Amino acid sequence: MIDLYRRNIDYLRVSITDRCNLHCRYCLPPGLETAEKDRERYLTKEEILRVCRAAETIGIHKFKITGGEPLVRPEALEIIRELKALPGTEAVTLTTNGLLLKKALPELQKLSIDGINVSLDTLKPERFSWITGLNRDGRELWSGVLETLKEGAFMGIPMKINCVPIRGFNEDEILDFVELTRELPVDVRFIELMPIGEGKAFQGRDKEELLAVIRKVYPDFKETAEKRGNGPAVYGKVPGFAGYVGFIEALHGKFCSSCNRLRLTSEGFLKPCLYYRRGVDLKALLRGGAGEKELEEALCQAILQKPEAHHFQERDPEREAEETFMARIGG
């Protein structure tokens, strides 16, 4: 479906839980919890699939399963299986922290998952313990994530690493991440830190800063126009390396003019834009007896309400900006 600014909205990010088995400091910091026992808060599997079927009817054919950590929800693989089986589905991908991924990999391969993004902000175990809010040595968990990532890549699953560069934390590891792509057929994506929730307490690095670091060591690094997914990443590659390096910069490289997505939170709130609080309460419709046409109309209205751009770098006198932490929105 085309929105008011001539963008083709064909991609829905579906958060199936806001719970997580880690507490990354810019997403779900230690001390912030979600109501694990309040299951009525979440959309059921059937409700999620109803929304996705309605989304396909109006032209959305690409789905990203997110959380929280989506694999903590026991039905995660069932949801992916049923989404893949919908007649209009073009792609279903998964974003995960990787802790529970090893067990799920064989089934995800059988389901022909179209891609898995693994969030990994550091290649140093002690830093992993700190950024993820662990109160113990996370060396074993960190190594498990890295090995599972490699295993998925060599199984033929398109694998990506999502790394958020943070000034004073992991900015000295940029080249280490690039070096991963020498032998591994994975894409490393550097994602500019979003000033949402606790993310406001940290300072990110933008694409031009990262490119300057990369080109000092890899002067032949070349950007490419190749499309390598459903999102806004811009990619490049060191000639001869197996994988690619991508950059997603929502602030300095504001890509609102080509934004093709909606976000569905685990509580059934449909957000046309990450920045704004406003959206459509689909859970109220679903549990209020809405029919398929009413649900489709609500999705259409959300698309028509999609703003032209976010305003993260501007003042917010009307207090329209989202203030909750990232895990509640859907990463």
Sequence and secondary structure as in RCSB ss.txt:
>XXXX:A:sequence
MIDLYRRNIDYLRVSITDRCNLHCRYCLPPGLETAEKDRERYLTKEEILRVCRAAETIGIHKFKITGGEPLVRPE
ALEIIRELKALPGTEAVTLTTNGLLLKKALPELQKLSIDGINVSLDTLKPERFSWITGLNRDGRELWSGVLETLK
EGAFMGIPMKINCVPIRGFNEDEILDFVELTRELPVDVRFIELMPIGEGKAFQGRDKEELLAVIRKVYPDFKETA
EKRGNGPAVYGKVPGFAGYVGFIEALHGKFCSSCNRLRLTSEGFLKPCLYYRRGVDLKALLRGGAGEKELEEALC
QAILQKPEAHHFQERDPEREAEETFMARIGG
>XXXX:A:secstr
 B TTS B  EEEEE  S  SS  TTTS TT    TT GGGS  HHHHHHHHHHHHHTT  EEEEESS GGGSTT
HHHHHHHHHHSTT  EEEEEE STTHHHHHHHHHHTT S EEEE   S HHHHHHHTT SS  HHHHHHHHHHHH
HHHHTT  EEEEE  BTTTTGGGHHHHHHHTTTS EEEEEE    SGGGGGS B  HHHHHHHHHHH TT EEE 
   SSS  EEEE TT SSEEEEE TTTT  GGG  EEEE TTSEEES SSBS  EEHHHHHHTT  HHHHHHHHH
HHHHT  S   TTS  TT  B  S HHHH  
